[in-house]
Amino acid sequence: MMEQRAVFTASEAGTRIDRLISDEIGLTRSAVQKLIEDGLVKVNGEKVSKSSKVQAGDEVSVLIPAPKALDVEAEDIALDIPYEDDDLLVVNKPKTMVVHPAPGNYSGTLVNALMYHCKDSLSGINGVLRPGIVHRIDKDTSGLLIVAKNDFTHVKLAEQIKEHSVKREYSAVVYGRLNEHEGTINAPIGRSPKDRKKMAVQVSPSAKEAITHFAVQTEYSGLNIYNNTFSEIIARLETGRTHQIRVHMAYVGHPVAGDAVYGPKKAITSLGGQCLHAGLIGFIHPRTEEYMEIKAKKPDYFIKFLKSLSEA
């Protein structure tokens, strides 16, 4: 694969260059900072530092090197693929599967499985460790992900995600009964100043707009084996911040069941993580320009938990 060049004009003044490029072309901030350090980013023809800020009208040029050979091995891991064509595929990721390789998880990931399934047909925009990965969901969240097979598709899908036009609905079971049957949580999310591994609702320059819409589906009384009230909800993401649904639901006092990070100290360990499933994804197909909507049924762990809540 040959190197690529992205050129665009900054529209807002005062934005950090690494953040601007990350937002514009879908690369992670760390990947952008590496490009800057290697002198592959120029503003108005001049090299910059990663903390540089752009002015409106600045021309930004980014040279993206051809991906290096991936050291991670392809693995014959069964995948649930509700949809696939020459440009993309939609995967129904199981709970506990990590999306891309990272220290401590260089095998058994979705990327390992995709490399075997797709061979050389994966986009390279997000680097050698994240081929084809346009967006992600947490290890202990199950559900649907779009994977790009080429760079054209990746760029077009990244634009839709940036514009908040991709429809993403999650099923979740949360603690308690919500005061409203449906509503919207509009609260910015940033890295927690107390624990850098966690996210938190906060008002700070680094926090980003985060909007979650929810609708209650079913309420469960405290007459269950957990002696607590729960609600099954549908949560629709308008933005896509890290841990957004988990952070927002905890923020309004209704953390996701099984969430050991944002929920009660005594989490429901039998769930093996948060009871959260990405059950619907809708998007404009980059090639055909037709709207597509893919659905995935609730997995067994989710159904089993709902059954346990129904049994007094």
Sequence and secondary structure as in RCSB ss.txt:
>XXXX:A:sequence
MMEQRAVFTASEAGTRIDRLISDEIGLTRSAVQKLIEDGLVKVNGEKVSKSSKVQAGDEVSVLIPAPKALDVEAE
DIALDIPYEDDDLLVVNKPKTMVVHPAPGNYSGTLVNALMYHCKDSLSGINGVLRPGIVHRIDKDTSGLLIVAKN
DFTHVKLAEQIKEHSVKREYSAVVYGRLNEHEGTINAPIGRSPKDRKKMAVQVSPSAKEAITHFAVQTEYSGLNI
YNNTFSEIIARLETGRTHQIRVHMAYVGHPVAGDAVYGPKKAITSLGGQCLHAGLIGFIHPRTEEYMEIKAKKPD
YFIKFLKSLSEA
>XXXX:A:secstr
   EEEEEE  STT BHHHHHHHHH   HHHHHHHHHTT EEETTEE  TT B  TT EEEEEE       S   
      SEE SSEEEEEE TT  SS BTTBSSSSHHHHHHHHHTT S  TT TTSTTBSS   TT EEEEEEESS
HHHHHHHHHHHHTT SEEEEEEEEES  SSSEEEEE  EEE SS TTSEEE  STT B  EEEEEEEEEE S ST
T S EEEEEEEESS  TTHHHHHHHHTT  BTT TTTS SS  GGGSS  EEEEEEEEE TTT  EEEEE    H
HHHHHHHHHH  
